[in-house]
């Protein structure tokens, strides 16, 4: 093998990896999988895609060894192929945030219109938890809550929130969280809570950020 053949072969593999990251929908699937493993039907529903298209995207990710599978009977579950994949996705987001002002413009336009307020940070949340000032509300799907959540958080998935408002302790501000700064579930929850007379704000960070800070996640609590 010549030097040129070697470089062509290696950079071809780098391009294969870049191609796997090149689809907006595949990136959204990776983002969902940062919360834990999913079957194809669940991924399709959460990503707003057909099962057939989701399967094709997963095959590309699998060929690039970004995801792995686990079989349970006839069901196939997908998960990220290790923490390096998770970190690579975060690095890509950070690069886009740093170099593309359009990212910040889109975030501000959407969230300012929906809930009209800046989110609070983990440091702010921790201070309010210590003072027993807030109810922490996890509005992710139940399976994500069970796999890891902020200790003491109340689980009410967004789709159930309107019917279960009475379950949220009155007299305290509600801090809603979901999957991080690009997840819309918490913003929609805050909007709904305010429409029903509750003080509410969203947390901008995710469970990954919580654990990155060295805090333990609660798991397997009843929902």
Secondary structure by P-SEA (a helix, b strand, c coil): ccaaaaaaaaaaaaaaaaaaaccaaaaaaaaaaccccccaaaaaaaacccaaaaaaaaaaaaaaccbbbbbcccbbbbbcccaaaaaaaaaaaaaaaaccaaaaaaaaaaaaaaccbbbbcaaaaaaaaaaccbbbbbcccaaaaaacccccbbbbcccccccccccccccbbbbbbccccccaaaaaaaaaaaaacccbbbbcccaaaaaaabbbbbccccc
